[in-house]
Structures are given as structure tokens and as C-alpha cells.
Amino acid sequence: MKAYILFIALIVCHCAFAQNTLRATIKDAESKETLTGATAVIEGTTNGAVSNADGLLIIRNIPDRKHKIVFLYIGYEKQEKEFRFPPADNQPIEIYLKADESELEEIVISSTRSTRTIERIPTRIEFIGGEELDEKGNMKPGDIRMLLNESTGIQTQQTSPISANASIRIQGLDGRYTQILKDGFPIYSGAASGLGLLQIPPLDLKQVEIIKGSTSTLYGGGAIAGLVNLISKTPTEERELTFHLNGTSALGLDLNGFYSQGFEKTGLTLFVSRNSNVAYDPAHTGFSAIPQFERYNVNPRLFIYFSPETKADFGINTSFENRLGGDMSYIKGKNNEEHSYFEKNQTQRLSTQFSVEHRLNEQSKLTFRNSFNYFHRIITIPDYTFDGRQNGTFSELNYLHTTEKTEWVAGANLWTDNFSEKESIGFESRDYSQTTSGLFIQNNTKITGYLSIESGLRSDYITKYGFALLPRLSVLFNIGDKWSSRMGGGLGYKTPGIFTEESERIHYQNVLPVSSDINKPERSYGMNADVNYRTAIGEELFLSVNQLFFYTYLNRPLLLIPLSGGNYQFRNIDGYMDTKGAETNLKIRYRDFTLFVGYTFTDAQITANAANTPNPLTSRHRLNNVLMYEAEDSWKIGLEAYYYSPQRLSDGSASRDYWVCGAMIEKIWNYFSLYANFENFTDTRQTRFGSLYTGTATQPVFKDIYAPLDGFVVNAGIKIKL
């Protein structure tokens, strides 16, 4: 018996001493930066580990023999290596992962002007990369509304039921509190924000970066709710020539083309599009749910590489559109006394972007940027015409200095905004001229392997409104191997102006001008905090969960108040608006299947005269569900379902809740692909819930738009890559 016990003990000791440990540091092959959250799994087992904040992972209990270990990291190529155990020594090894060319563009972030990867930036940034842009482009090739509306915490608000004008809302705040940028330039602001979402096709975009919450340190006034930065494609050595043709059952047609190529000393991109639709009335209300429109975009951009240290680029964005909505008989040329209501929009948009960058040394660079924006819009309805022109400029000089642990960005910029309107007889002039000059500085410091801090300070001087001081702070915690957390907050402001969702709904008719004598800038502070968990279960199952909490307080917001005599005036109310809530994002990837589930809770309230009222047209609960199947370079199949809870309307009533569901399929070959998209196949329409207007067909008073109007629409097309 003693001999048997001794034999068992020897076996146990042998097994114990036969268990080995692998220590590996995972790094980016190009930058040599460590990668947090990379996974390693012994092939054929569930034994693995995840790299910590220093890129170190440890796999224990490895039996004696040769093993193949698989190293994985999102956005990087899979790497397999064989090791024999026990090893010759127990020193940590270094594993260098190469970025996956198909996903590399998704992880390079420019909105913070930092050189850090997204994992190392304390500011919480959401990005929509090339692959997702491509999928959403199948659904709406002519504009970016759907691309943004299907993100948690974001809602596009339609302001005209017959012309489909829309603005973007982030976390329950009106569209004027969100900045829309193109390559960091504020070319969609003020009067130019009108129809902006409808005139930006996605084909020439490399990615979209979204920052929720105050981002005024780098971008100044107007970024109270956040910003959306549209990043254009840039040329590479490999030529890109893409054509996208799309048609819809609502009688729409999209023709888009993009060319890009880099040479030794120069590079060029060119985007051209024509987007059109005939008037469409699926509910037979007599009014257009989709207006008749025709739009042309031409966006050339030239890149010059003077030397390895100096480069410059110059681009032009143009958009010309005629849009006509209203009574279907009027649109078809059969107008008479009973069919005479219409809404006509004519727009001309021209903007330039110029940038020159000079690298002083390996750690520092100097950048100068300038843009000019011209926007002309004519809105015509029976017995009224709005005819306004905006000229704006933006100039900035910034300096960037980077070390291994610290990064500084400092600069100065100057905005000019001039608006002139064709005079209306007997009405006050709404012309204005405004200049804003600003200084800013931002620091990003890696304190330890698990703690990074980003802090910033901005000072703006606005003509007629004085100074605004805007501090901001964000903190990044890497907690263990799989957890991370970001917390941040800052101050913001918005100068008064007439170009809001409220005035857009009434075509700016009878809206009095703002004045520094009676109107003051809106001031805000906001904060958010999130927790992120990411892990791999085996070699094929990946799970990530992000939970965000947010709060924004807006002091004395500007609201449009009706006056006697039929006029309207913007006034700062004696009160505040605050919005608070949470966003939950879940992503599960298994083999070729990916499931996204997003939930948004938003409580947006206006407090005035000791009374609280919900901010109109804000869903308290939203649910986003997307299931995708992607066989690489072969098939894409997707299902979507979105839920909107009841919303308070401006007349005090409540809307009903509803679901919108969609499906898409795409077959991919080497040089082209065919797709079909079935948008809103449940045919959810607001016209099913009640009338869109009160009054008569010749003098309609339209209700708030809270649900789709176009119903079930099928679109299909072909994408060609040469």
C-alpha cells in the first residue's frame, strides 16, 4: 500500500513539474507600441490569456511537448507560432502583430489630433470604419442620415415632412449643439447646416469619428452635445477606382464615382455624384413623403509631397441641388387653387480646404489649415421667400510635440461668419457678421501602464459676446487584462443664431434677428463615464460590452418664443435644460456572424418657471439590433430591427412607439458586387398613426415628424472596383 501511494505521489509530482508557463509581450509590428487586450490561445484547447496594460500575457499549465499558439488582436492579422515546452529559458518573448490592411483605417483617429491609437486616447471616441460605411452606403448611397441614425445615442430629426430636411441629435440635445466637420473643418455650421445631412454622400469617406459630450477645447463653440468628423479618403500607392449605381422602388437614382491614386510627389482624389428622386407619396396623402430633387457633387483634392518632412493638400467640395416638395399635383405641373402648396429649396455649396504640414523633427510638427465656405439657399413657399448667403472662413496654426509618454497640442485659430439676406419689405434685417478668435492647449500623458490623462484649456473671444473659457479633462483606466474605463467632462458654449430646428420648421418666416442686447451665449457643462469589457473565448468567439453614462447641463437655453402679431423671437429662458441617460453596446462575434445590440436611455428635460417638461421629439428608450453574416470576399447578409419609444410632441401630446426593420444581401466578386436592401419592410409610417397636418391642403399646418414617412423601400445596385 505504501508503495502504491508513493507511486501516485511521483506521478502527481511529475505532472506538476511538467506544467510550463509562457510569458509574451504583444506589440504593434510598425510602431512597437504594446497592445492591450490581445489574446493568445493554445490551438485545440481553451487554455489562453489576454495581454494587460503593458502588453504582457501569461499562459500557465502548458504540458511538455510542442504546441501551436494562436495570437489574435482586433484590427491585426492572426499569427500562429510553434513552441516546444519546456523552453530553453523562461525569458518573456516578444510577439509583433501586423495591422490588417482591411481594418487598419478603422483604428487611426484624427479628431483629437493625437498620434496615439484609439486604445490609448482617454477621450471616448466612436468610429465607423470603411467596411461599415460600405454596408450603410448600400442602404443610403446619397446621404449619411441612416449611417448616423443607427448609432446608439444619436437620432436624426426630420424637420420638414415634405422636403425631408433633417438635423442630428446626440443624447437628446437639438441639432445646433452638434458640430459636423469635414476633415476637421467646420464647413457645415450656421446657415450652411441646413440640408447638410442630405448633401453628404458616403462613398469618398474613409471613416466617421463621433465624440459625444462637450468637445469645445479643440473645436470651440457649438460642440456641446458632441461632434461628427467626416474623414475623407486619401491616396495610396494602389489606385482606387470605384463606381456605385443604385436605384430605389421610391423612384430614386444614385450615380457615384470615386478615384484615388498616389504618385511619388503628388496624389489625387476625385469624387463625383448625381443623386435624384421623383416625388413619392406612398400613403396617398396628396403630399410628398420624398421630394423631387436633383443634386450634383464634385469634390477634387490634390496632395503634394514636397519632401519627407513637408506635405500639403488642397481640396474643393461642391454641391448644387434643386429640391421641390409639397402637393403632388403641384409638383406634377397640375397646380390650381386646390393644389397650390409647395416648398422649394435651391442650394449652392462651395468650400475649400487647404492644409500644409511640416515635421520639425521626429517628435514635433507644425500644421497650418484654412478653409473658405460659401453657402446660398433659397426657400420658397406660397407668399414667402427666404434668400440668404453665408460666407465663412476658418484658419488655424497648431503645434504637436510627442514623446513616448506625453503629447502636447497647442494652437490658435480664427473663424469668420458673415450672413446676408435679401431684404423682406417691412421686416427687420437678419444680416450679421461674427468673428471668433481662440487659443487652445491640450496634453495627453500616460501616467502609468493603467492610467492616462488628457487635459485641455481653450479661450475664445467672440465679437459682441466676449470671452469664453473652456477647460476639459478625460481619464483612461486600463483595469486588468480585459477591462477599461473612461471618464471625462468639460465646459461648452453656443452663440445665439436663428438657424435651429425650430426656425427651420417654419422656414425662418417671421423669425426676428438675434441681438447681443437681449440674447446671451448658452453655457453648458457635461460629463460622461464608461466601462468597457472585451474578451476572447477560444479562437472564434469574441465578446465586447460598453456601458456609458452621460449628463449635460445647459444654462438659460435659447428657445423660439411666439409673439403677438405672428412674429417669433429667440430668448434665453429663465431656467435650464439637462439631459442624462445611459448607452449600452454589446457586440458578439462568432466565426462569420456578428451581433450588435444597443440600448439608449435618454431623459431630456427643460426646466422653466419651476416646471419641468420633456424636450420634444426625444425617444426615452431606443433599441438597436443588427445581425450580420459575412463570408470574406463572398457574401454579406444583414438583419436590422430598431425600436423607438413614445416621444413628447411640441403640442404637448405623445406619439406612439414603433419598430423599423430592414434586411440586406450582397454578393461580392473580385471587381464588382451586387446588392439589394429591403428598408423598413414592416412598412412603418407615421401616416398609419394619424394625419400629418391640420387645416386645408392649400394652407396646411404640419405636425411634428417622429416616424418614417416613406415606408417600405427596396433599393438595389452594383458597385464596381477597377
Phi, psi and omega in degrees: 000318179297321179296323180294317179296319179296322179296315179298318181297320179296320178298314180298317180297319179298316180296321181295317182282348179273358177274128185245169181231135175250126175245123183223140173255124185262128183226156172288130186296331183268308185274343183067014175283144178289151183247120178271131177094005174290151182242152174223133182225135173287122185303134179085002179227177173255009181280119181198188181202167180236137183289144181271194184297337178263010179080005184269132171233151184228120174254124182253173174056051178261119181293159176294122170155182179277135180228144172263127181245132183256125179253130185225145173203133183300129181092001182232157179289141176294141179231133179243133179224144177259139179225144175257134180241139003286148180284166179295327176214168182256022179287144178298143176259162178247130179246124181253117180261138178268139179295137176287121183302328182286343183240355185302319184295337184286341188249004176263117187250135182242346187296330178270000182058026181262156174265359181286154173287165184298330180293339185255002181267122180295331178291133179284118183234132172255136179233147175245112188270183187303319183293316179290324175300320180297318180293315180292331176296333175295328185274322181219081183291343187267343181201177187252014182302309184294324179304317182276322186295338184266015173261146179296144178079359182236136178222128174271128185254117178283126184258345177230125181286342185248342178247355174067015176304143185212156173228172184249138176241133175244125176052041171086359181263145183301161186299333182292348180267005178245132175268132171252120184246153171241110182055037178086359181262133181276070185265355179244063181228164179061224179299330182288352178287339179299128180066009185303313182297333184275352187242022180238094175288150185270355190297326182266013180267135175276319178194166176237130180247131184237125173243121180262137185099172186299127177231038187283344182301315180267332191240002171075199186297148177100346181261046181287313179280334181144192179217156174237115182252116181267113186260121182281156174291149176239156185288147173236175180298329180275128181293142172237125176225111187232136174236140181227116179243129186219139175229152183233158176289347175272015176067042174255154180219129179235126177236110184234144177218142180221135178231139179208137175197141176252142177241189185296316184244351183220169174208158184214139167232148179214123176241132179225137179211153169227122181235134183210162176204145169272162179297138188226129183226081185291334183269357181057043177278346185094354178238151184287128170275327170239126183284166170280126179209160175215127186223142177235135175235136173224119183230090174271153178210129182248134179244134179235127180251092184294321181198173176300339182264340188229132176213158181214159174212152180220129182224157177230132173247128178230148176209129179229125186215142168241127186228128182227119176234169178135214180296127184298325179293320178297315182298325181277006177085015181249041183286145175206192183298329181273341182231080187228001184271136179208163173221114184248131176239124173240123183229146172228124182233128178220126177219149177240149175227128179231136179214138174227134184232132179232122178274118182285320176200190184295340185251348189226148173211156181238134184228134172243135183224144180210144174219152173234136183230127175239130181220127179233126181225133175239120175251126180234126170232168180307127175070015178204142176223130170255126182223102185227150178234138176238132172240125181224150175228154177218128178226142181210141171236123180225155182236133180238129177231126187233133168237183183298324185247343187228146178220133179241137171231127179220149181186179177222145177215164185219126175248141167233141182220113181236126181236133176227143185232142174297124190297139172260130184297127176079013180232145183298145178290138178251014177298147175207161174221125185225136178235133179233125176244141185217152172236140180215155175212140181219141180232137175235117185232131172271105184287308177221185178295341182244001184223126173229146182231134174240121181231150182208159178214136179227144173230121178246144170241122183248126180304136179075347183239352174085205188267153171224126179252126191230092173276159180206145181215134175225144183229136177243126175247130168257110188255103180070204185275331191240352187248145170213160182211142176234139175226141181199164177191163180186173179260158178209171176207162176216123179284150182295147176195161183271354187268087181227172177300320183297313181285331177299322182298329181253019173060026179065013181287128178064021176269119182287155180292154172280158182213139178293346178286328183241344182247138179239154177301144174280132181249146183215161163221148182214157179210154175209158179211140178222162174231133183235132178234130181220134181207163172243135178246102188074202183268344192238351183247122180237140182226133172221141179227133176232128178241120183243140171239138183221155176207134176224133178243127182240114184273133177048062181294158181269120179237152180273117186251127175288139179246169175293149181089003176088002178272166177230149179217139175280130178221146173283118181285156177275078183177209183205165172238135173225148179226131181219157181168199184210150174234134177239127180234126179237132177229126177235127178238124177227114183053243183265007183251139176226131178244126174247131174230125180229137178231135178235126171249123182229124175242097182250121186232145172249124181248117179211137180054043177063019179237138178255133175224141178296143175295126185299152173060045176230118177288127178288325180232132174225143180230127179245129178226126179222127175241123182239139169244125182227109169268115191308127178057029181220295184226149167225127178226131183223148173233140182226147174212126183234133180245137176236126178281169178303146181239145174284134179262166186293341178271006178094347179278176180240142175281178174259162178277165181196163174245147171233126183237149180212166178211149177215155177216141179218132174252129189245132170243185185299315188244356178202166176216152176242141182216160172219140181232131182247088187274130177056052183290351171280355178056043176287124180219141178297331180294344174283342184261351181155179182288150180274344185211163171245169183087203183258169179292337179272337178224065184285146171246106188280145178275170177297147178259118181236352182222166180300151176249336186274346175068209183287120180229130174256132172229150181213155182191186180227139175242128184242128178238118184249000000 
